Amino acid sequence: MEYDLSNVNEDSILVFEYYTATGLDDLCISSEAAALISGLVDDLENEDVYLLLSKKYSYLGKDKNLNLIILDEDKSENALEDFLIDNVNKFNRSIFISSEEDNNLYDITHFLEENNVKLYVSDTESTRICSDKFETFMALQYKCDSLPLTYKVINNPKIYWKKPIEYNLKAINVPGENCEVGPIPDDLEIKNKLIAKPLNGVDCENIKIISSKSDIDELDDLFPEGNGILVQEFVEGEVLSVSLLSDGKKALPISLNKQYVSLKNDVGNYLGGELPYNHPAKDKIFAVAKKAIESIEGLKGFVGVDLIVKEENDDYIPYLIEINSRFTTPYVGLRKVLNINIGQTIIDLIDGKLSIEDIDDLSFKSSVKFIKDNGQLKIETI
């Protein structure tokens, strides 16, 4: 399909979000996706933006001062991929949004980098690391102290893949000197649990809290044969995240966010959050998030760190759970209440027009809450 790109120049910037460009419907993600891309293009009002949207989401480009390209997903289920293959050589710059699902984030990043497009998002290697929760753990294990017990298993019926899970569940509930390899005793009191989740999970992902042998047996129902499974020490505490800006080497925490999550019928759901969130250990949490981002070179733009903060012996212990090398939902609320234009700041930061040290005197006009209600993201100031 032919598109009018005759006015594209070296300053033009290709902007898109995976779900709204492909026309996919996913109640877990589509509302957030629409809010994210709409907010980003508003932030980039002073840039020469070429926005890719599917026909289904074309309303998002209405009344905006930009170059709108409508991809006809009815004629090709690969309309976004086809456009990029045919036209990537016309663009020097791009900023885009995608989740890690099906390796979309990594594949798009890799393709654009291979075609010498300057990106205002994390690079290919850092995206690869952060798209796999175990790879993230491996990259951080000697650099960050705030990591829960973490390992990986593969659902392989030809080996005893559940045995390490049984052993570790027993080991964390029995004093070390008395722990022997063998079945979990029926009378063992389980105070410390494990949690199993996909290596490349997103919102609405399968999660299993493990506190018994029967829980381990049920993993077959959640994780198909051949799938990798991340198993971690289950940390009970407050679920928080930190949003940061990064230039690829140095990072600046800009907001602490409370997350609302639920676990029901072995499915984890992200329900929303609020920001900025006050916490007595904010400085410690910020330090952990900053260290994590700076430990993986190439993380750029708007990035996030998910943590669980456990109160223990009159102290707060932040446990790092995962890194998001991409735009996340808090961006939608942050851009409404933070005293800087986040999108434009990212462009200027990576273009070298300002440094991390130049971004100071951050303040909030108010607080904001964002809630997912029947698949729709609702935002309100508080």
VOROKOL-236479 format. One record per residue (C-alpha): x negated, y, z. Coordinates in steps of 0.25 Angstrom, whole numbers, plus 2048, in hexadecimal, padded with zeros to 3 digits. Layout:
<atoms>
XYZ;...
</atoms>
This chain:
<atoms>
800800800;7FB80E7FC;7FA819806;7F7828804;7E982980B;7E4834802;7E283E80D;7DA835816;7CD83C819;7C1839823;7C984082E;7D583882D;7D882D837;7E0820836;7E981E842;7F2812844;7F880984F;7F97FA84B;8077F784F;80D804849;80580283C;8097F483A;8177F583E;8177EA848;8217E9853;81C7E5861;8257EA86D;8197E9876;8107F286E;8187FA863;81D80586C;810808872;809807864;81381285E;81081B86A;801819869;80081C85A;80A82885B;80182E867;7F482C85F;7F8833853;7FE83E85B;7F0840862;7EA840854;7F284B84E;7E585384B;7E0847843;7E2843834;7EA837838;7EF82C82F;7F9824837;7FD815833;80B811837;814806832;82280982D;82880483A;82080F842;81F81A837;828823841;81B824849;81582D83F;82183683D;81F84583F;810843842;80584B83B;7FD840834;7FC837828;80682C829;80481E822;80F815823;80B806821;8167FD81B;8167F1824;8227EB81D;8197E9810;80D7E4817;80C7DE825;7FE7E2825;8007F1821;7F77F682B;7EC7ED827;7EE7EF818;7ED7FE81A;7E07FE822;7DA7F4818;7DE7FD80C;7DB80B812;7D180A81E;7C680F815;7CE81D814;7CC820823;7C082382B;7C7824839;7D281C840;7D881B84E;7E2810850;7EA80885A;7EC7F985B;7ED7EE866;7E47E2867;7EF7D9863;7EA7CF857;7DD7D6857;7E47E2850;7DB7ED858;7CE7E6855;7D17E3846;7D57F1843;7CA7F784A;7C07ED843;7C67F0835;7C57FF837;7B77FF83C;7B37F6831;7B8800827;7B080B82E;7BC812834;7B981B840;7C281684B;7C781E857;7C981185F;7C1806865;7B77FF85B;7B87F1856;7AF7EA861;7B57F186D;7C27EE867;7BF7DF866;7BA7DE874;7C67E587A;7D07DD872;7CC7D0879;7CD7D1888;7C27C788A;7B97CE881;7BB7DB889;7B87D3896;7AB7CE890;7A77DC88C;7AA7E2899;7A67D68A3;7987DC8A6;79B7EA8A5;7A87EC8AD;7AA7E68BB;7B97E88BB;7BD7DB8B3;7C67D08B8;7C27C18B6;7C47BF8A7;7C27B389E;7C77AD891;7CD7A088D;7D379B880;7E0792880;7D978687A;7E077987D;7D4771879;7CD776886;7D0778894;7D2787892;7DB78989F;7D17838A8;7C97908AA;7D67978AD;7D978D8B8;7CB78E8BD;7CB79D8BE;7D979E8C5;7D47948CF;7C679B8D1;7CC7A88D4;7D67A38DE;7CC7998E5;7BF79D8EC;7B379A8E3;7AD7908EB;7B97878EC;7BD7898DD;7BC77C8D5;7BF7798C7;7CD7728C7;7DC7748C6;7E27808CE;7E777A8DB;7F777B8DD;7F57828EA;7EB78C8E6;7F079A8E9;7EE7A38DD;7EB7B18E1;7E27B58D6;7E87B38C8;7E37B38B9;7EA7BA8AD;7E97B589F;7EC7BE893;7E87BE884;7DA7C3880;7E07CD876;7ED7D187E;7F67DD87C;8037E1882;80D7D6884;8027CC885;8037BE88B;7FD7BE899;7FD7B38A4;7FA7B58B3;7F47A88B7;7F67A48C6;7F87958C4;7F47898BB;80278A8B5;7FF7988B0;7F37938A9;7FA7888A3;80479289D;7F979A896;7FC79088A;809797888;8047A5887;7F77A3880;7F779B873;7EC791870;7DF79786C;7E27A4872;7D87AB87B;7DD7AE889;7D77B8893;7D77B48A1;7D57BE8AC;7D67BF8BB;7E37C58BE;7E27D38C5;7EE7D88CC;7EE7E78CD;7F27F48C6;7F27F38B7;7EB8008B1;7E48058A5;7DA8108A1;7DB817894;7CD81C88F;7C7824884;7BA81F87E;7B0823873;7AB814872;7A081687D;7A681F888;7B481E88E;7BD828895;7C982389E;7D482C89C;7E08268A3;7E381B8AD;7F08148A9;7FA80B8B1;7FF8008A9;80D7F98AB;80C7EB8A7;8147DE8A9;8127D08A9;81E7C78A6;81F7B98A1;8107B989E;8117C5895;80A7D2899;8117DF895;80C7ED895;8177F6899;811804899;80980C8A3;80781A8A9;7FB8248A9;7F382A8AE;7F38218BA;7ED8258C7;7E681A8CE;7DC81B8DA;7D28138D2;7D381B8C6;7C481F8C5;7C08108C7;7CA80C8BC;7C58168B2;7B78128B5;7BA8038B2;7C18078A5;7B78108A0;7AC8068A3;7B47FB89B;7B680488F;7A780988E;7A27FA890;7A87F7882;7A2800878;7AB80486C;7B8807874;7BD81486F;7C981D86F;7D481A878;7D280D880;7D780788D;7D37FE898;7DE7F58A0;7DB7F28AE;7E17EC8BB;7DE7F48C8;7DE7EB8D4;7DF7F18E2;7D57E98EB;7CF7EC8F9;7D47FB8F8;7CD7FC8EB;7D17FB8DC;7CB7F28D3;7CD7F48C4;7CD7E88BB;7CB7EA8AC;7D47E28A4;7D27E6896;7CE7F188C;7D77F7881;7CE7FC876;7DA804870;7E580E872;7EF80987D;7FC80D882;7F781788D;7F3820881;80182387E;80482988C;7F682F88E;7F6838881;80383E887;7FD842894;7EE843893;7E8851890;7E084C883;7E4847875;7DF839877;7E0835868;7D8842863;7CE84086F;7CB83286A;7C883785C;7BF842861;7B883986B;7B582F860;7B1839856;7A783F860;7AF84D861;7AF84A870;7A984187A;7AF839886;7A984388F;7B184E888;7BE84888C;7C084E89A;7CB8558A2;7D584A89F;7E384D8A5;7F18488A4;7FD8518A2;8068468A9;8078378AB;80D82E8A1;8148218A2;816817896;82080C897;82480188D;8337FF88D;8397F5884;82D7F687B;82D80587A;82280D881;828819889;81F82488E;82282E898;81A8388A0;81B8378B0;
</atoms>
